[in-house]
Amino acid sequence: MGIFCGGNHFLIMGNNISPVRLCFFCSLSSFDTGMPISTFKLIEHFSRRQDYTVNVILPSEGKLSQRVKACGIEPHIIPFNRLRSWRRFGEFARFLISFPRAYLRICFFLRKNRIDLIHFSDIIDMPFYACGRFSHARTVTHLRHCIENVPARFFFGLLANCFIDKVICISQATLRFSGCGGSRAQVIYNPGPDLSLFNPERSFPAIPGLPEKRTIVLTIGKFLRVKGHEHFIAVARCVESVCPGRCAFVILGNKFSAHEGYFAKVRDLIEKSALTDSVYILDPVSHETVPAILSRTSVYVHLPNWQEGLGGAILEAMAMQVPIVAFDCGGVGECFTSNVSGFLVDRLDTNAAADRVVQLLRSEQMRRQMGMAARNELISKFSYSKHFFEIAHVYNGLLA
């Protein structure tokens, strides 16, 4: 029977004091999206504390596992196929084949290492939520998306009520769309990016493929339909009609093997809009290269087709003192104050978004003032110290 010592996060086992045995579970091994980056920051922080022993479970080797090893932790690799969509039969079949063995191996690992608490990274880990309960570990999961589909929301809420002790929502919007009620879910804002990396005072090298003599209007998003690249093209078309030849409209995003049709649609739209000389699609870059691109950016545009959970790319732009023009959807409005750090416009209103971009392009002083306000707002609201303190408080409450 363990007794939790609140302030120092130690478990007293008889006469022995042992650190809390904490396990982070992440279904991605990449390091190019917000979820694995945020998960790594938690791993890095708690691995430095003497009152925690940190374990990590990943599906494969990759950039995330390399980062984890640099923290002195050897991640436990348990292969399994992610379930991205129930509608793709082949993907669903591969998931069903890999799931039972992975599930048993995870339960065995948790029991063998006497894990006190397992922290799942996001909703994509949902098939394994029950592992913690059956291994007698406390369970926490992050929810980083607004679950717009009502049946999916109901199903997530049902699983969370059965197997999760605490759901950490990254915004008020994700909480509203979570399907969880009462005290089981709470909002803890994601921290902003690493301010030592995303520092506008740094000197950055030139970026290949980025025009040097044009004003950069940027959007960041993988080529998925929910990211709304077609809205960015519509804004580019409007702005180009007002300020011809002035801007380079830059898209930074990876292509996906299962979404080639959407990428082709975006390319066709660029050609039909006569924007082939104005719209640039950059090859994928490392996370460390993103601030260099933002350092050359005058306006950051964010126009998704879904209810965004929060907007990690928005926070990165804010850190680099870049003013924002964005649809008011999901948790986007929780990132920054409209008319102070940027502009919110009604969802799908690309004409209003284009008007705001033009307004910013015409006033260097406005861009500078809003950019400075954006970084200050980011620092005050999305700090790492606050984030880590609130996460530790959740652990404390569950283990007490």
Secondary structure, 3 states (H helix, E strand, C coil): CEEEECCCCEEEECCEEEEEEEEEECCCCCCCCHHHHHHHHHHHHHHCCCCEEEEEEECCCCHHHHHHHHCCCCCEECCCCCCCCCCCHHHHHHHHHHHHHHHHHHHHHHHHCCCCEEEECCHHHHHHHHHHHHCCCEEEEEECCCCCCHHHHHHHHHHHHHHCCEEEECCHHHHHCCCCCCCCEEECCCCCCCCCCCCCCCCCCCCCCCCCCCEEEEEECCCCHHHCHHHHHHHHHHHHHHCCCCEEEEEECCCCHHHHHHHHHHHHHHHHCCCCCCEEEECCCCHHHHHHHHHCEEEEEECCCCCCCCCHHHHHHHHCCCCEEEECCCCHHHCCCECCCEEEECCCCHHHHHHHHHHHHCCHHHHHHHHHHHHHHHHHHCCHHHHHHHHHHHHHHHHC
